[in-house]
């Protein structure tokens, strides 16, 4: 059985979050938690929280032992960008787009 957790609208660039998510894909859950806990990237905290949520979902919904869980799929998709205005010369304004991300982590039994 597979359990998943999704976190939407995280104020992160998808490119920067994928650097962290690539490190845990295919690893055991315990090893993935250690990697994310020791990472000093900004993306590590929301990814760790999403991973812990996926583990809790697997325990509660399917009664799976945590030691047998692996990260089956882990993706970071682009979310809706926040638009902000920045004043420019001669009364003009530029649109600044602040990126958001959707983090999806699927855990299951057995290796990937």
Buried (B, 14 or more C-beta within 10 A) or exposed (E): EBBBBBBEEBEBBBEBBBBBBEBBBBBBBEBBBEBBEEBEBBBBBBBBBBBBBBBEBBBEEEEBEBEEBBBBBBBBBEBEEEEEEEEEEEEEEEEEEEBBBBBBBBBBBEEE
